[in-house]
Amino acid sequence: MKERQIKKNNRTAMRLLMQLDPGHYEGRFFGYEDGVWEFWWQCGGLEPEWDCKPAFDELHSYIFDVYADGDAEFVDGSYSWVWRNKPDLSTAKKVFDLAKQLIEQSAGGGV
């Protein structure tokens, strides 16, 4: 993917995240790092540290967590994950469409 498209995808993802969950994804937690919008969060225990990942990756994880449904099953002596519902997030457009669908549902009281 071209660098220009990566920048656009991260900017769009940042805007969608702030609409999806404005209490968690505030503008102050996004920073422009190496030409990409990234989501920053505090991690660590006694000594707080900060970590970040690109906004598109955070949106991808958010959408997956909302739509994916699976369970671990014990087969042949080991556990394996069996998906009942797994969203198709193969392209940026599909991720953005599902995010917009969630925003519309939440506006109508669905989420």
CNS distance restraints for C-alpha pairs under 8 A (distance, minus, plus):
assign (resid   1 and name CA) (resid   5 and name CA) 6.65 0.50 0.50
assign (resid   1 and name CA) (resid   6 and name CA) 6.80 0.50 0.50
assign (resid   2 and name CA) (resid   6 and name CA) 6.38 0.50 0.50
assign (resid   3 and name CA) (resid   7 and name CA) 6.29 0.50 0.50
assign (resid   4 and name CA) (resid   8 and name CA) 6.35 0.50 0.50
assign (resid   5 and name CA) (resid   9 and name CA) 6.05 0.50 0.50
assign (resid   6 and name CA) (resid  10 and name CA) 6.22 0.50 0.50
assign (resid   6 and name CA) (resid  36 and name CA) 7.59 0.50 0.50
assign (resid   7 and name CA) (resid  11 and name CA) 6.20 0.50 0.50
assign (resid   7 and name CA) (resid  35 and name CA) 6.85 0.50 0.50
assign (resid   7 and name CA) (resid  36 and name CA) 5.48 0.50 0.50
assign (resid   7 and name CA) (resid  37 and name CA) 7.35 0.50 0.50
assign (resid   8 and name CA) (resid  12 and name CA) 6.11 0.50 0.50
assign (resid   9 and name CA) (resid  13 and name CA) 6.00 0.50 0.50
assign (resid   9 and name CA) (resid  56 and name CA) 6.34 0.50 0.50
assign (resid   9 and name CA) (resid  92 and name CA) 7.22 0.50 0.50
assign (resid  10 and name CA) (resid  14 and name CA) 6.08 0.50 0.50
assign (resid  10 and name CA) (resid  36 and name CA) 6.43 0.50 0.50
assign (resid  10 and name CA) (resid  37 and name CA) 5.62 0.50 0.50
assign (resid  10 and name CA) (resid  38 and name CA) 7.57 0.50 0.50
assign (resid  10 and name CA) (resid  54 and name CA) 6.58 0.50 0.50
assign (resid  10 and name CA) (resid  55 and name CA) 5.10 0.50 0.50
assign (resid  10 and name CA) (resid  56 and name CA) 4.83 0.50 0.50
assign (resid  11 and name CA) (resid  15 and name CA) 6.47 0.50 0.50
assign (resid  11 and name CA) (resid  36 and name CA) 7.73 0.50 0.50
assign (resid  11 and name CA) (resid  37 and name CA) 6.06 0.50 0.50
assign (resid  11 and name CA) (resid  55 and name CA) 7.36 0.50 0.50
assign (resid  12 and name CA) (resid  16 and name CA) 6.25 0.50 0.50
assign (resid  12 and name CA) (resid  56 and name CA) 7.94 0.50 0.50
assign (resid  13 and name CA) (resid  17 and name CA) 6.04 0.50 0.50
assign (resid  13 and name CA) (resid  55 and name CA) 5.61 0.50 0.50
assign (resid  13 and name CA) (resid  56 and name CA) 5.03 0.50 0.50
assign (resid  13 and name CA) (resid  59 and name CA) 6.01 0.50 0.50
assign (resid  13 and name CA) (resid  96 and name CA) 7.44 0.50 0.50
assign (resid  14 and name CA) (resid  18 and name CA) 6.34 0.50 0.50
assign (resid  14 and name CA) (resid  30 and name CA) 7.60 0.50 0.50
assign (resid  14 and name CA) (resid  37 and name CA) 7.08 0.50 0.50
assign (resid  14 and name CA) (resid  38 and name CA) 7.95 0.50 0.50
assign (resid  14 and name CA) (resid  39 and name CA) 7.90 0.50 0.50
assign (resid  14 and name CA) (resid  55 and name CA) 5.39 0.50 0.50
assign (resid  14 and name CA) (resid  56 and name CA) 7.20 0.50 0.50
assign (resid  14 and name CA) (resid  59 and name CA) 7.81 0.50 0.50
assign (resid  15 and name CA) (resid  19 and name CA) 6.46 0.50 0.50
assign (resid  16 and name CA) (resid  20 and name CA) 6.05 0.50 0.50
assign (resid  16 and name CA) (resid  59 and name CA) 7.88 0.50 0.50
assign (resid  16 and name CA) (resid  96 and name CA) 7.90 0.50 0.50
assign (resid  16 and name CA) (resid  99 and name CA) 6.84 0.50 0.50
assign (resid  16 and name CA) (resid 100 and name CA) 7.45 0.50 0.50
assign (resid  17 and name CA) (resid  21 and name CA) 6.17 0.50 0.50
assign (resid  17 and name CA) (resid  22 and name CA) 7.43 0.50 0.50
assign (resid  17 and name CA) (resid  25 and name CA) 6.13 0.50 0.50
assign (resid  17 and name CA) (resid  59 and name CA) 6.38 0.50 0.50
assign (resid  18 and name CA) (resid  22 and name CA) 4.78 0.50 0.50
assign (resid  18 and name CA) (resid  24 and name CA) 7.91 0.50 0.50
assign (resid  18 and name CA) (resid  25 and name CA) 5.06 0.50 0.50
assign (resid  18 and name CA) (resid  26 and name CA) 6.14 0.50 0.50
assign (resid  18 and name CA) (resid  27 and name CA) 7.22 0.50 0.50
assign (resid  19 and name CA) (resid 103 and name CA) 6.93 0.50 0.50
assign (resid  20 and name CA) (resid  99 and name CA) 7.52 0.50 0.50
assign (resid  20 and name CA) (resid 102 and name CA) 7.29 0.50 0.50
assign (resid  20 and name CA) (resid 103 and name CA) 5.75 0.50 0.50
assign (resid  21 and name CA) (resid  25 and name CA) 5.88 0.50 0.50
assign (resid  22 and name CA) (resid  26 and name CA) 5.78 0.50 0.50
assign (resid  25 and name CA) (resid  29 and name CA) 6.69 0.50 0.50
assign (resid  26 and name CA) (resid  30 and name CA) 7.45 0.50 0.50
assign (resid  29 and name CA) (resid  39 and name CA) 5.83 0.50 0.50
assign (resid  29 and name CA) (resid  40 and name CA) 5.21 0.50 0.50
assign (resid  29 and name CA) (resid  41 and name CA) 6.89 0.50 0.50
assign (resid  30 and name CA) (resid  37 and name CA) 6.45 0.50 0.50
assign (resid  30 and name CA) (resid  38 and name CA) 5.45 0.50 0.50
assign (resid  30 and name CA) (resid  39 and name CA) 4.63 0.50 0.50
assign (resid  30 and name CA) (resid  40 and name CA) 5.95 0.50 0.50
assign (resid  30 and name CA) (resid  55 and name CA) 7.97 0.50 0.50
assign (resid  31 and name CA) (resid  37 and name CA) 5.62 0.50 0.50
assign (resid  31 and name CA) (resid  38 and name CA) 5.36 0.50 0.50
assign (resid  31 and name CA) (resid  39 and name CA) 6.62 0.50 0.50
assign (resid  31 and name CA) (resid  40 and name CA) 7.22 0.50 0.50
assign (resid  32 and name CA) (resid  36 and name CA) 5.50 0.50 0.50
assign (resid  32 and name CA) (resid  37 and name CA) 4.56 0.50 0.50
assign (resid  32 and name CA) (resid  38 and name CA) 6.17 0.50 0.50
assign (resid  33 and name CA) (resid  37 and name CA) 6.30 0.50 0.50
assign (resid  33 and name CA) (resid  38 and name CA) 6.58 0.50 0.50
assign (resid  36 and name CA) (resid  54 and name CA) 6.73 0.50 0.50
assign (resid  37 and name CA) (resid  54 and name CA) 6.03 0.50 0.50
assign (resid  37 and name CA) (resid  55 and name CA) 5.85 0.50 0.50
assign (resid  38 and name CA) (resid  52 and name CA) 6.14 0.50 0.50
assign (resid  38 and name CA) (resid  53 and name CA) 5.33 0.50 0.50
assign (resid  38 and name CA) (resid  54 and name CA) 4.14 0.50 0.50
assign (resid  38 and name CA) (resid  55 and name CA) 4.82 0.50 0.50
assign (resid  39 and name CA) (resid  52 and name CA) 5.37 0.50 0.50
assign (resid  39 and name CA) (resid  53 and name CA) 5.62 0.50 0.50
assign (resid  39 and name CA) (resid  54 and name CA) 6.10 0.50 0.50
assign (resid  39 and name CA) (resid  55 and name CA) 5.41 0.50 0.50
assign (resid  39 and name CA) (resid  58 and name CA) 7.20 0.50 0.50
assign (resid  40 and name CA) (resid  50 and name CA) 6.63 0.50 0.50
assign (resid  40 and name CA) (resid  51 and name CA) 5.68 0.50 0.50
assign (resid  40 and name CA) (resid  52 and name CA) 4.30 0.50 0.50
assign (resid  40 and name CA) (resid  53 and name CA) 6.91 0.50 0.50
assign (resid  41 and name CA) (resid  50 and name CA) 5.71 0.50 0.50
assign (resid  41 and name CA) (resid  51 and name CA) 5.68 0.50 0.50
assign (resid  41 and name CA) (resid  52 and name CA) 6.30 0.50 0.50
assign (resid  42 and name CA) (resid  48 and name CA) 6.49 0.50 0.50
assign (resid  42 and name CA) (resid  49 and name CA) 5.72 0.50 0.50
assign (resid  42 and name CA) (resid  50 and name CA) 4.51 0.50 0.50
assign (resid  42 and name CA) (resid  51 and name CA) 6.41 0.50 0.50
assign (resid  43 and name CA) (resid  48 and name CA) 5.97 0.50 0.50
assign (resid  43 and name CA) (resid  49 and name CA) 5.24 0.50 0.50
assign (resid  43 and name CA) (resid  50 and name CA) 5.70 0.50 0.50
assign (resid  43 and name CA) (resid  51 and name CA) 6.76 0.50 0.50
assign (resid  44 and name CA) (resid  48 and name CA) 4.95 0.50 0.50
assign (resid  44 and name CA) (resid  49 and name CA) 5.46 0.50 0.50
assign (resid  44 and name CA) (resid  50 and name CA) 7.91 0.50 0.50
assign (resid  53 and name CA) (resid  57 and name CA) 6.68 0.50 0.50
assign (resid  53 and name CA) (resid  58 and name CA) 6.80 0.50 0.50
assign (resid  54 and name CA) (resid  58 and name CA) 6.51 0.50 0.50
assign (resid  55 and name CA) (resid  59 and name CA) 6.20 0.50 0.50
assign (resid  56 and name CA) (resid  60 and name CA) 6.06 0.50 0.50
assign (resid  57 and name CA) (resid  61 and name CA) 6.23 0.50 0.50
assign (resid  58 and name CA) (resid  62 and name CA) 6.13 0.50 0.50
assign (resid  59 and name CA) (resid  63 and name CA) 6.12 0.50 0.50
assign (resid  59 and name CA) (resid  95 and name CA) 7.78 0.50 0.50
assign (resid  59 and name CA) (resid  99 and name CA) 7.99 0.50 0.50
assign (resid  60 and name CA) (resid  64 and name CA) 6.13 0.50 0.50
assign (resid  60 and name CA) (resid  89 and name CA) 7.45 0.50 0.50
assign (resid  60 and name CA) (resid  95 and name CA) 6.44 0.50 0.50
assign (resid  61 and name CA) (resid  65 and name CA) 6.08 0.50 0.50
assign (resid  62 and name CA) (resid  66 and name CA) 6.36 0.50 0.50
assign (resid  63 and name CA) (resid  67 and name CA) 6.22 0.50 0.50
assign (resid  63 and name CA) (resid  95 and name CA) 7.17 0.50 0.50
assign (resid  63 and name CA) (resid  98 and name CA) 7.14 0.50 0.50
assign (resid  63 and name CA) (resid  99 and name CA) 6.65 0.50 0.50
assign (resid  64 and name CA) (resid  68 and name CA) 5.44 0.50 0.50
assign (resid  64 and name CA) (resid  86 and name CA) 7.65 0.50 0.50
assign (resid  64 and name CA) (resid  87 and name CA) 6.65 0.50 0.50
assign (resid  64 and name CA) (resid  89 and name CA) 7.89 0.50 0.50
assign (resid  67 and name CA) (resid  85 and name CA) 7.21 0.50 0.50
assign (resid  67 and name CA) (resid  86 and name CA) 6.72 0.50 0.50
assign (resid  67 and name CA) (resid  87 and name CA) 6.09 0.50 0.50
assign (resid  68 and name CA) (resid  83 and name CA) 7.52 0.50 0.50
assign (resid  68 and name CA) (resid  84 and name CA) 7.80 0.50 0.50
assign (resid  68 and name CA) (resid  85 and name CA) 5.38 0.50 0.50
assign (resid  68 and name CA) (resid  86 and name CA) 4.63 0.50 0.50
assign (resid  68 and name CA) (resid  87 and name CA) 6.14 0.50 0.50
assign (resid  69 and name CA) (resid  83 and name CA) 5.98 0.50 0.50
assign (resid  69 and name CA) (resid  84 and name CA) 5.50 0.50 0.50
assign (resid  69 and name CA) (resid  85 and name CA) 4.92 0.50 0.50
assign (resid  69 and name CA) (resid  86 and name CA) 6.41 0.50 0.50
assign (resid  70 and name CA) (resid  81 and name CA) 6.77 0.50 0.50
assign (resid  70 and name CA) (resid  82 and name CA) 5.45 0.50 0.50
assign (resid  70 and name CA) (resid  83 and name CA) 4.04 0.50 0.50
assign (resid  70 and name CA) (resid  84 and name CA) 5.14 0.50 0.50
assign (resid  70 and name CA) (resid  85 and name CA) 6.66 0.50 0.50
assign (resid  70 and name CA) (resid  86 and name CA) 7.91 0.50 0.50
assign (resid  71 and name CA) (resid  81 and name CA) 5.73 0.50 0.50
assign (resid  71 and name CA) (resid  82 and name CA) 5.41 0.50 0.50
assign (resid  71 and name CA) (resid  83 and name CA) 6.50 0.50 0.50
assign (resid  71 and name CA) (resid  84 and name CA) 7.80 0.50 0.50
assign (resid  72 and name CA) (resid  79 and name CA) 6.11 0.50 0.50
assign (resid  72 and name CA) (resid  80 and name CA) 5.49 0.50 0.50
assign (resid  72 and name CA) (resid  81 and name CA) 4.43 0.50 0.50
assign (resid  72 and name CA) (resid  82 and name CA) 5.99 0.50 0.50
assign (resid  73 and name CA) (resid  79 and name CA) 5.40 0.50 0.50
assign (resid  73 and name CA) (resid  80 and name CA) 5.49 0.50 0.50
assign (resid  73 and name CA) (resid  81 and name CA) 6.29 0.50 0.50
assign (resid  73 and name CA) (resid  82 and name CA) 6.79 0.50 0.50
assign (resid  74 and name CA) (resid  78 and name CA) 5.47 0.50 0.50
assign (resid  74 and name CA) (resid  79 and name CA) 4.38 0.50 0.50
assign (resid  74 and name CA) (resid  80 and name CA) 6.46 0.50 0.50
assign (resid  75 and name CA) (resid  79 and name CA) 6.08 0.50 0.50
assign (resid  75 and name CA) (resid  80 and name CA) 7.01 0.50 0.50
assign (resid  88 and name CA) (resid  94 and name CA) 7.10 0.50 0.50
assign (resid  89 and name CA) (resid  94 and name CA) 5.69 0.50 0.50
assign (resid  89 and name CA) (resid  95 and name CA) 5.44 0.50 0.50
assign (resid  90 and name CA) (resid  94 and name CA) 6.95 0.50 0.50
assign (resid  90 and name CA) (resid  95 and name CA) 7.83 0.50 0.50
assign (resid  91 and name CA) (resid  95 and name CA) 6.57 0.50 0.50
assign (resid  92 and name CA) (resid  96 and name CA) 6.14 0.50 0.50
assign (resid  93 and name CA) (resid  97 and name CA) 6.00 0.50 0.50
assign (resid  94 and name CA) (resid  98 and name CA) 6.22 0.50 0.50
assign (resid  95 and name CA) (resid  99 and name CA) 6.24 0.50 0.50
assign (resid  96 and name CA) (resid 100 and name CA) 6.13 0.50 0.50
assign (resid  97 and name CA) (resid 101 and name CA) 6.13 0.50 0.50
assign (resid  98 and name CA) (resid 102 and name CA) 6.25 0.50 0.50
assign (resid  99 and name CA) (resid 103 and name CA) 6.30 0.50 0.50
assign (resid 100 and name CA) (resid 104 and name CA) 6.21 0.50 0.50
assign (resid 101 and name CA) (resid 105 and name CA) 6.20 0.50 0.50
assign (resid 102 and name CA) (resid 106 and name CA) 6.12 0.50 0.50
assign (resid 102 and name CA) (resid 111 and name CA) 7.20 0.50 0.50
assign (resid 103 and name CA) (resid 107 and name CA) 6.21 0.50 0.50
assign (resid 104 and name CA) (resid 108 and name CA) 6.44 0.50 0.50
assign (resid 105 and name CA) (resid 109 and name CA) 6.16 0.50 0.50
assign (resid 105 and name CA) (resid 110 and name CA) 4.54 0.50 0.50
assign (resid 105 and name CA) (resid 111 and name CA) 5.98 0.50 0.50
assign (resid 106 and name CA) (resid 110 and name CA) 4.91 0.50 0.50
assign (resid 106 and name CA) (resid 111 and name CA) 4.65 0.50 0.50
